[in-house]
Amino acid sequence: MPNIIDISVPLHSGIPVWPGSPGFRLFQTMQIDAGEVANVSQLETDVHIGTHVDAPCHFVSGGKTVEQLSLEVLIGSAVVAHLPEISAVTPEDLEALALPPNTQRLLLRTRNSQLWANQVSEFQIDFVALTADAAQWVVDHGIQLIGVDYLSVQRYYDSPFTHEILLGAGVVIVEGLNLTDVPPGLYDLVCLPLKLVGSDGSPARAVLIEKDH
């Protein structure tokens, strides 16, 4: 069997969330230990929580919603690239990766992933993300899915332009990946958001499957 690497973060009440988000709450409404017939839980959460997918309508009026995203984009060969010594992802950084021709899915491992490894629960405003120019580079090079290892593809203090460039071009954004210790290389990605009708985003389970070389 090929090795499967879970690159999604566990969802629990202590995970970091974007400032202003209601966060994540899972609680039981029925309990066997209380004499009831079953354990039943209820979930209250922002859809942009933990490992999640942004649909175009998150920043594009009239854009596609989550259930309209192509499974052919969410599943398939992906390149994991390691950018360990940067504070922002620029076009020059992406160009230096020398990606394989026709790369369609790109996952960026930065120092952000160490935050997940260290279980840092406080939101960090200095996370690594793409500049708007880097977003345009992604679009210009035909990449259909971009994945990042913290809660946003754009830097905390930047305008929404990075999102708008990517989502306006139909690029699927996957945020909140945990790529700790994932070696750079080519993998098969499976990233499945919940089929939330009309939603601008959704939590997702994302895994990498090592290719047989």
C-alpha positions in Angstrom: 0.0 0.0 0.0 1.3 3.5 -0.7 2.1 5.8 2.2 -0.7 8.2 3.0 0.2 11.5 4.7 -2.6 13.4 6.5 -1.9 17.1 5.9 -5.1 18.4 7.5 -5.1 19.8 11.0 -7.3 18.4 13.8 -10.4 20.4 14.6 -10.9 21.3 18.2 -11.8 24.3 20.4 -8.1 25.2 20.9 -7.1 25.7 17.3 -6.0 29.1 16.1 -8.7 31.1 14.2 -8.8 34.2 12.2 -9.5 37.3 14.4 -13.2 37.8 14.6 -14.1 34.3 13.7 -16.6 32.6 16.1 -14.2 29.6 16.1 -15.0 26.0 16.5 -17.3 24.3 19.0 -18.3 20.7 19.1 -20.6 19.6 21.9 -22.9 16.7 22.8 -26.6 17.1 22.8 -27.3 13.5 23.9 -25.1 11.2 26.0 -25.3 7.5 26.6 -23.6 8.1 30.0 -26.6 10.3 30.9 -29.0 7.5 30.2 -29.9 8.5 26.6 -30.0 6.0 23.7 -27.1 7.4 21.8 -24.2 9.9 21.7 -25.2 12.8 19.4 -23.1 15.9 18.8 -23.7 19.4 17.4 -21.2 21.5 15.5 -20.9 25.3 15.4 -18.1 26.7 13.3 -16.9 29.2 10.8 -16.5 27.5 7.4 -13.0 29.0 7.1 -11.6 26.9 9.9 -8.5 24.7 10.2 -7.7 23.0 6.9 -10.3 24.5 4.5 -11.1 25.4 0.9 -11.9 28.8 -0.4 -14.5 28.9 -3.2 -14.4 31.8 -5.7 -17.5 33.4 -4.2 -15.5 34.1 -1.0 -14.2 37.2 -2.7 -15.9 37.2 -6.2 -19.5 38.3 -6.5 -21.3 35.6 -8.5 -18.4 33.2 -8.3 -18.7 29.5 -7.8 -19.7 28.1 -4.5 -18.1 25.1 -2.8 -20.4 22.4 -4.2 -19.6 23.7 -7.7 -15.8 23.1 -7.3 -14.4 20.6 -9.7 -13.3 17.3 -8.1 -10.8 17.0 -11.0 -9.0 20.0 -9.5 -9.2 18.8 -5.9 -7.8 15.4 -6.7 -4.7 14.7 -8.6 -0.9 15.1 -8.9 0.5 17.9 -6.7 3.9 19.4 -6.1 5.0 20.1 -2.5 7.6 22.8 -2.5 9.7 23.9 0.5 10.4 27.6 1.1 12.0 27.6 4.5 13.7 31.0 4.7 11.2 33.5 3.5 8.7 35.9 5.1 6.5 36.3 2.0 6.2 34.3 -1.2 7.2 36.3 -4.2 7.2 35.6 -7.9 11.0 35.2 -7.7 10.6 32.5 -5.0 8.1 30.6 -7.2 10.2 31.0 -10.3 13.2 29.6 -8.4 11.3 26.4 -7.7 11.7 25.3 -11.3 8.4 23.4 -11.1 7.8 20.5 -13.5 6.1 21.5 -16.7 2.2 21.7 -16.5 2.1 21.7 -12.7 -1.5 22.2 -11.8 -1.5 21.8 -8.0 1.1 23.5 -5.8 1.4 23.2 -2.0 3.8 25.5 -0.3 5.6 24.4 2.9 7.0 27.3 4.8 8.0 28.0 8.4 4.2 28.2 9.1 4.0 24.4 9.4 6.1 24.5 12.5 3.3 26.4 14.2 1.1 23.3 13.7 3.9 21.0 14.8 4.4 23.1 18.0 0.6 23.2 18.6 0.6 27.0 18.8 -3.0 28.0 19.6 -2.7 31.7 19.4 -3.2 33.3 15.9 0.1 34.5 14.5 -0.1 37.7 12.3 3.4 37.3 10.8 2.6 34.1 8.9 4.1 33.5 5.5 1.8 34.0 2.5 1.7 35.1 -1.1 2.1 38.6 -2.4 -0.4 39.8 -5.0 2.4 39.5 -7.6 2.9 35.9 -6.6 -0.8 35.2 -7.0 -0.6 36.6 -10.5 2.4 34.3 -11.2 0.3 31.3 -10.1 -2.5 32.3 -12.5 -0.1 33.0 -15.4 1.5 29.6 -15.0 -1.8 27.7 -15.2 -1.8 26.4 -11.7 -5.4 25.4 -10.7 -5.0 24.8 -7.0 -2.7 26.5 -4.5 -2.3 25.3 -1.0 -0.7 27.1 1.9 0.2 26.1 5.5 -1.5 28.7 7.5 -5.0 30.3 7.6 -4.7 32.6 4.6 -3.1 32.7 1.2 -2.5 36.4 1.6 -0.6 38.2 4.3 -2.4 39.6 7.4 -2.1 43.3 6.6 -2.5 43.0 2.8 -5.6 44.0 0.9 -7.9 41.2 -0.5 -6.1 41.5 -3.9 -4.2 38.2 -3.6 -7.5 36.4 -3.0 -9.2 38.3 -5.7 -6.6 37.5 -8.3 -6.6 33.8 -7.6 -10.3 33.3 -7.1 -11.2 35.6 -10.0 -9.2 33.2 -12.2 -10.9 30.2 -10.8 -7.9 28.9 -8.8 -9.0 26.8 -5.9 -7.3 27.9 -2.6 -6.6 25.4 0.2 -5.6 27.0 3.5 -4.5 25.7 6.8 -2.5 22.7 5.6 0.0 21.0 7.9 3.1 20.1 5.8 5.4 19.5 8.7 8.2 17.1 7.7 6.6 16.5 4.2 9.6 16.2 1.8 9.4 18.3 -1.3 8.3 16.3 -4.3 5.5 15.0 -6.4 2.4 13.4 -4.7 -1.2 12.6 -5.4 -3.4 15.0 -3.5 -6.9 14.2 -2.3 -8.7 17.3 -0.8 -12.4 17.0 -0.2 -14.4 19.9 1.3 -17.9 19.3 2.6 -20.5 19.7 -0.1 -22.0 22.8 1.4 -24.5 24.2 -1.0 -24.1 28.0 -1.6 -21.1 28.3 0.7 -18.0 30.4 0.2 -15.8 27.9 1.9 -15.7 24.6 3.7 -13.5 22.6 6.1 -11.7 19.8 4.3 -9.8 16.6 4.9 -6.6 16.6 2.8 -4.1 13.8 2.3 -1.1 13.2 0.2 -0.4 9.8 -1.3 3.2 9.0 -2.1 3.8 8.1 -5.7 5.6 4.9 -6.5 8.9 5.9 -8.0 
